[in-house]
Amino acid sequence: MKPLLTSVALIVGLPLLVACSGNAQDSSRRSDTANGQGNNGQGASTANGTGASPGTPGSGGSSMGNGSGAAGTGTGSSANASGGNGTASGALAQVPGIRRLSHNEYNHTVLDMLQTALVTRAGDAITKGIADGFTQDSSVDGFDNSRTALGVTPSLAGQYADAAEKLAAEALTAGKLTALAPCAGGAEDVCASDFVRTFGQQLFRRPVAADELARYAALFATERARNDYATSIRQLLETMLQTPQFLYRSEYGTPALAGTRVLTDYETASLLSYMLWSSPPDAELTAAAAAGTLATTAGRETAARRLLQSARARLPLQYFVTQWTGTSRLASVIKDAAVYPMFDAAMRQSLLDGQEAFIKKTAWDGDGSIATLLTGDAGMLTQPWLLTVHAHPDESFPIARGKLVRTRLLCQELPVPPKNLMVVPVAKDPNATTRQRFTAHSNNPACAGCHALIDPIGFGFERYDGIGQYRATENGLPVDDSGELTATEDANGVFRGPGELGTKLAASAEVQRCVGRQAFRYVYGYSAGAAEIAELSPVLADLKTANNNIRELFVLFAKSGQFVTRTATP
Amino acid sequence: MSPSRSLLRRRELLGALGAGAFLAVPVFRQSLAEAQGAAPKRAIFVQWPDGVPSACFQLGMCTVNELPDHKYFDFDGQLASFAALKADTIIMKNLRAFAAEKNSAEGHEAGMASLLTGRSSRGGTSVDQYIAKQVGNLTRFSSLQFGGYPYTFGGPQDRISYADGFDLAPERDPVAMFEKLFSGAAPAPGGGTPDPAIALRLAQKKSTLDFLKAEIAAVQGTTGAAEKPLLDLHLESLREIEKQLTQVAGAAGTACAPPDQGGAVKGQYAGSEGDAIDVQVFAKLQLDLLYQAINCDLTRIATFQWAPSVEVLIKYDWVPGFSAAPDQHHAFAHDHESPANEAIFQGIQNWFTSQTAGLVARMKATAEGGGSLLDNSVVMYASEMSNGTHVLSPLPVLLAGRGGGTFQNLGTTFDAKWAAHNDLLLSIAAYMGAPLASIGDDGLSKSPLTL
């Protein structure tokens, strides 16, 4: 991101106070761009890359995206995958080609594959999942699916083992064994192999390779020597649920032209499916992968449109919008009961319901345009669920709202307060409005430079308190909700209230570009670098043609050459 | 979207503790090494958020180059709870948070990222994990990470432990930690006949782990450099799980009973769920589990993180003035303009300290060899910043424990002469038998401090 007004950044004494670190749970790592992978600790860059060739179908090692089946067609498509529709053709940067399932994806995945009762859902939403108790992942740039930050730590490995034990025991209770691994009168080793082949294709999201089948056959033999058939099958499932082939989804690809790799069709199917369903591919998508149709732009478009037609895409769309807007933590936000005694469980639930309903109405049922999100139903920026998150436990905190617009809607980077200098708070005053207090605070010349970027936006939200309730007066004084946008490319000017602010932002090309970058972050699990941002231009041009419909944005991603092309790693 | 896992599952805790649903691991405090004559060494890193209240802020006297003298960080002030332990402690003075100062992130994030890593950017490997790599194989758990804070947070202001760039989240579920520590299909030490069902289950788990390690290796062989950090971490984690399956503490020594399943731990927890959670009871439970893990020699390396560097959720209603004041910890951390708010901030910081002092006192009261558990330990009680207003240096640190008799400055203040705190990390690593030539950013660490 380009620093905003670098000269301002040099001014010392920026008293963002509590805001200097944003809202508590929005304190994500600032970047996980390819060049700045937070997780490449010492030694990571010296890793040797021997054996980078992919497994030959049916023979070689079990590379993550083992290309048995349609790998050949995938490879062949690399040149023309980027041809159609003027979409971007660049390869994604050198980032890990395996992506550990986020806890959310894990819940969806085991529910889908095992129909487990350990994940419960109401409607199309997961209400409780076996992964909820897993070691918390770091959010990065507000998203829970960083491909660099999500690893398997010792704690998580233990939790995966416990979960696998429970899931396998549940899946293979006496009644279910005959459905999943029937073996009436057959040779048990053949039955076990059939189980691994059929169930493994689901779990690994691709056909199981011959060498893998052989390894599982050996494992089965070991277990069967000391257990009965049912227990041995359960052991196979428990093991499969902990393998890297299950826990990571592969985007490793196979070698293609000029230092690039191209995804196999099965990998492409997974990327499509996790992008739009947070779940593994269904039978139809898997069949498309097997038939090789996902290697083409048209094939991916068809598949993406089908997935988007399904109700299963609504929730993932909501995940994107809430993570993009920093409101995914609404369920755990805490308010000060002394200031907001009415904020109870019922109110939280009503906010959550309102969040879901708003996104459903605008992004899902509606035209899905950025403009509708910002202006429909008075606009996203006036919604209590958004305002409650972007506030403090005990006050409206205009700085958080100004920061929301700068960083999440405009993708501008704000300088941080300098260190080794006092950053002092805005004192409470029962005889002044929040705006008056913060204005006086920011009048300090040392603070004014940076706050001029933030406060005039945040002040425009002042008719909404810390839980998003409308107020015409505060402490008996009238609330001034005039605001001003500055330092934008195409949205500068004064406004009154967040509704008008939304209208100004709705037509901004800068906002549209930012939404594209946020979607990139969601789809690929890392933040776009300069080259990738440049490659987004054709996608964004097509997005404009498509009325800036964010549902269409995901189709455009799927169609792009970038979607299936990766930079080869040594 | 997974909901917050912050809610303490009281019923589950009581259920787990009461039902005897898991297999108690007989644990022994003394290790094989100890039996052979070498006392086990432990390092515990306790972080509290937002540093030390200091009168200079009230007086407006703190400047960048004239840093606070931390008059309040003494046995008359914030360290009053440690007064009775003075002979077992060293107060660090003039320790520079150099790495955090260099970090381009804001102060809270910078402080947390550097506290145990000595790095000016997030990631790398923290000192506890460097030590764990060297000596973690001696115990069932190479290291443990505890949280004293019962809510979800996430992000850079909420992590202090790092292994090869991956952050290790603190465990914030006493039920889960209890189960992890004191359950599992481990064989009885000392040659007793294991339960055949347990032995079979253990064999199955080992067979799965062997299989998984081979699968990781297979994937390693067909992927490249970009995937290697993820796969290396995963492989290390599997090895750690395998060790936990097979290794209980040493073969000889004094039996150490896990917390009474139906009694003490359960009785202490009278909390509720969600917003009504009893933070004091939660913290006491977590500290107790940390003590038990050390005392039973389940691990020798632990971190305990009192709270994220930006803490806005806990209701410190037991601190005088807190419930009547319209602010939260983070606001108080920044606020040194009103003596009343300063007093509340002091009250909160003193609470962290008093609870930590309780842990240290308990270690001192636990006999080991001819002395105490504390004698063979070092507890680094430190904050990520000098003061919550984003002042980073000097880093406030209290060392407790006698370092196996190697510390020469016990009962006094040690002047680090503005050395980067990286040097202190080197000292602790060296004490633990895991000496490092350097830690953190190039050039920041010179040599271990002679404590």
Boltz contact constraints between the chains, C-beta under 6 A:
constraints:
  - contact:
      token1: [A, 17]
      token2: [B, 334]
      max_distance: 6.0
  - contact:
      token1: [A, 18]
      token2: [B, 330]
      max_distance: 6.0
  - contact:
      token1: [A, 18]
      token2: [B, 331]
      max_distance: 6.0
  - contact:
      token1: [A, 20]
      token2: [B, 106]
      max_distance: 6.0
  - contact:
      token1: [A, 21]
      token2: [B, 106]
      max_distance: 6.0
  - contact:
      token1: [A, 21]
      token2: [B, 108]
      max_distance: 6.0
  - contact:
      token1: [A, 21]
      token2: [B, 310]
      max_distance: 6.0
  - contact:
      token1: [A, 24]
      token2: [B, 310]
      max_distance: 6.0
  - contact:
      token1: [A, 24]
      token2: [B, 312]
      max_distance: 6.0
  - contact:
      token1: [A, 25]
      token2: [B, 153]
      max_distance: 6.0
  - contact:
      token1: [A, 27]
      token2: [B, 155]
      max_distance: 6.0
  - contact:
      token1: [A, 27]
      token2: [B, 157]
      max_distance: 6.0
  - contact:
      token1: [A, 28]
      token2: [B, 155]
      max_distance: 6.0
  - contact:
      token1: [A, 29]
      token2: [B, 156]
      max_distance: 6.0
  - contact:
      token1: [A, 38]
      token2: [B, 122]
      max_distance: 6.0
  - contact:
      token1: [A, 38]
      token2: [B, 123]
      max_distance: 6.0
  - contact:
      token1: [A, 39]
      token2: [B, 165]
      max_distance: 6.0
  - contact:
      token1: [A, 39]
      token2: [B, 166]
      max_distance: 6.0
  - contact:
      token1: [A, 39]
      token2: [B, 229]
      max_distance: 6.0
  - contact:
      token1: [A, 40]
      token2: [B, 165]
      max_distance: 6.0
  - contact:
      token1: [A, 41]
      token2: [B, 123]
      max_distance: 6.0
  - contact:
      token1: [A, 41]
      token2: [B, 124]
      max_distance: 6.0
  - contact:
      token1: [A, 41]
      token2: [B, 125]
      max_distance: 6.0
  - contact:
      token1: [A, 41]
      token2: [B, 164]
      max_distance: 6.0
  - contact:
      token1: [A, 41]
      token2: [B, 165]
      max_distance: 6.0
  - contact:
      token1: [A, 44]
      token2: [B, 229]
      max_distance: 6.0
  - contact:
      token1: [A, 47]
      token2: [B, 225]
      max_distance: 6.0
  - contact:
      token1: [A, 47]
      token2: [B, 228]
      max_distance: 6.0
  - contact:
      token1: [A, 49]
      token2: [B, 224]
      max_distance: 6.0
  - contact:
      token1: [A, 49]
      token2: [B, 225]
      max_distance: 6.0
  - contact:
      token1: [A, 51]
      token2: [B, 221]
      max_distance: 6.0
  - contact:
      token1: [A, 51]
      token2: [B, 222]
      max_distance: 6.0
  - contact:
      token1: [A, 52]
      token2: [B, 224]
      max_distance: 6.0
  - contact:
      token1: [A, 55]
      token2: [B, 222]
      max_distance: 6.0
  - contact:
      token1: [A, 61]
      token2: [B, 218]
      max_distance: 6.0
  - contact:
      token1: [A, 61]
      token2: [B, 221]
      max_distance: 6.0
  - contact:
      token1: [A, 61]
      token2: [B, 222]
      max_distance: 6.0
  - contact:
      token1: [A, 62]
      token2: [B, 218]
      max_distance: 6.0
  - contact:
      token1: [A, 63]
      token2: [B, 222]
      max_distance: 6.0
  - contact:
      token1: [A, 64]
      token2: [B, 219]
      max_distance: 6.0
  - contact:
      token1: [A, 94]
      token2: [B, 226]
      max_distance: 6.0
  - contact:
      token1: [A, 96]
      token2: [B, 226]
      max_distance: 6.0
  - contact:
      token1: [A, 96]
      token2: [B, 227]
      max_distance: 6.0
  - contact:
      token1: [A, 96]
      token2: [B, 230]
      max_distance: 6.0
  - contact:
      token1: [A, 97]
      token2: [B, 227]
      max_distance: 6.0
  - contact:
      token1: [A, 98]
      token2: [B, 227]
      max_distance: 6.0
  - contact:
      token1: [A, 103]
      token2: [B, 2]
      max_distance: 6.0
  - contact:
      token1: [A, 104]
      token2: [B, 2]
      max_distance: 6.0
  - contact:
      token1: [A, 129]
      token2: [B, 2]
      max_distance: 6.0
  - contact:
      token1: [A, 132]
      token2: [B, 2]
      max_distance: 6.0
  - contact:
      token1: [A, 132]
      token2: [B, 5]
      max_distance: 6.0
  - contact:
      token1: [A, 133]
      token2: [B, 5]
      max_distance: 6.0
  - contact:
      token1: [A, 135]
      token2: [B, 169]
      max_distance: 6.0
  - contact:
      token1: [A, 136]
      token2: [B, 152]
      max_distance: 6.0
  - contact:
      token1: [A, 136]
      token2: [B, 154]
      max_distance: 6.0
  - contact:
      token1: [A, 136]
      token2: [B, 169]
      max_distance: 6.0
  - contact:
      token1: [A, 138]
      token2: [B, 154]
      max_distance: 6.0
  - contact:
      token1: [A, 138]
      token2: [B, 155]
      max_distance: 6.0
  - contact:
      token1: [A, 138]
      token2: [B, 167]
      max_distance: 6.0
  - contact:
      token1: [A, 139]
      token2: [B, 154]
      max_distance: 6.0
  - contact:
      token1: [A, 139]
      token2: [B, 155]
      max_distance: 6.0
  - contact:
      token1: [A, 151]
      token2: [B, 166]
      max_distance: 6.0
  - contact:
      token1: [A, 151]
      token2: [B, 230]
      max_distance: 6.0
  - contact:
      token1: [A, 151]
      token2: [B, 233]
      max_distance: 6.0
  - contact:
      token1: [A, 152]
      token2: [B, 234]
      max_distance: 6.0
  - contact:
      token1: [A, 152]
      token2: [B, 237]
      max_distance: 6.0
  - contact:
      token1: [A, 153]
      token2: [B, 168]
      max_distance: 6.0
  - contact:
      token1: [A, 153]
      token2: [B, 237]
      max_distance: 6.0
  - contact:
      token1: [A, 154]
      token2: [B, 237]
      max_distance: 6.0
  - contact:
      token1: [A, 154]
      token2: [B, 240]
      max_distance: 6.0
  - contact:
      token1: [A, 157]
      token2: [B, 237]
      max_distance: 6.0
  - contact:
      token1: [A, 157]
      token2: [B, 238]
      max_distance: 6.0
  - contact:
      token1: [A, 157]
      token2: [B, 241]
      max_distance: 6.0
  - contact:
      token1: [A, 158]
      token2: [B, 241]
      max_distance: 6.0
  - contact:
      token1: [A, 219]
      token2: [B, 211]
      max_distance: 6.0
  - contact:
      token1: [A, 222]
      token2: [B, 207]
      max_distance: 6.0
  - contact:
      token1: [A, 235]
      token2: [B, 204]
      max_distance: 6.0
  - contact:
      token1: [A, 239]
      token2: [B, 208]
      max_distance: 6.0
  - contact:
      token1: [A, 239]
      token2: [B, 211]
      max_distance: 6.0
  - contact:
      token1: [A, 242]
      token2: [B, 212]
      max_distance: 6.0
  - contact:
      token1: [A, 243]
      token2: [B, 215]
      max_distance: 6.0
  - contact:
      token1: [A, 244]
      token2: [B, 215]
      max_distance: 6.0
  - contact:
      token1: [A, 244]
      token2: [B, 216]
      max_distance: 6.0
  - contact:
      token1: [A, 244]
      token2: [B, 219]
      max_distance: 6.0
  - contact:
      token1: [A, 252]
      token2: [B, 223]
      max_distance: 6.0
  - contact:
      token1: [A, 328]
      token2: [B, 1]
      max_distance: 6.0
  - contact:
      token1: [A, 331]
      token2: [B, 3]
      max_distance: 6.0
  - contact:
      token1: [A, 331]
      token2: [B, 4]
      max_distance: 6.0
  - contact:
      token1: [A, 332]
      token2: [B, 4]
      max_distance: 6.0
  - contact:
      token1: [A, 332]
      token2: [B, 152]
      max_distance: 6.0
  - contact:
      token1: [A, 334]
      token2: [B, 313]
      max_distance: 6.0
  - contact:
      token1: [A, 393]
      token2: [B, 312]
      max_distance: 6.0
  - contact:
      token1: [A, 393]
      token2: [B, 328]
      max_distance: 6.0
  - contact:
      token1: [A, 394]
      token2: [B, 326]
      max_distance: 6.0
  - contact:
      token1: [A, 416]
      token2: [B, 106]
      max_distance: 6.0
  - contact:
      token1: [A, 417]
      token2: [B, 106]
      max_distance: 6.0
  - contact:
      token1: [A, 419]
      token2: [B, 101]
      max_distance: 6.0
  - contact:
      token1: [A, 419]
      token2: [B, 107]
      max_distance: 6.0
  - contact:
      token1: [A, 419]
      token2: [B, 390]
      max_distance: 6.0
  - contact:
      token1: [A, 419]
      token2: [B, 392]
      max_distance: 6.0
  - contact:
      token1: [A, 420]
      token2: [B, 64]
      max_distance: 6.0
  - contact:
      token1: [A, 420]
      token2: [B, 391]
      max_distance: 6.0
  - contact:
      token1: [A, 420]
      token2: [B, 392]
      max_distance: 6.0
  - contact:
      token1: [A, 422]
      token2: [B, 389]
      max_distance: 6.0
  - contact:
      token1: [A, 423]
      token2: [B, 334]
      max_distance: 6.0
  - contact:
      token1: [A, 423]
      token2: [B, 389]
      max_distance: 6.0
  - contact:
      token1: [A, 423]
      token2: [B, 390]
      max_distance: 6.0
  - contact:
      token1: [A, 424]
      token2: [B, 334]
      max_distance: 6.0
  - contact:
      token1: [A, 425]
      token2: [B, 331]
      max_distance: 6.0
  - contact:
      token1: [A, 425]
      token2: [B, 334]
      max_distance: 6.0
  - contact:
      token1: [A, 425]
      token2: [B, 335]
      max_distance: 6.0
  - contact:
      token1: [A, 428]
      token2: [B, 326]
      max_distance: 6.0
  - contact:
      token1: [A, 569]
      token2: [B, 224]
      max_distance: 6.0
  - contact:
      token1: [A, 569]
      token2: [B, 225]
      max_distance: 6.0
  - contact:
      token1: [A, 569]
      token2: [B, 226]
      max_distance: 6.0
  - contact:
      token1: [A, 570]
      token2: [B, 224]
      max_distance: 6.0
  - contact:
      token1: [A, 570]
      token2: [B, 225]
      max_distance: 6.0
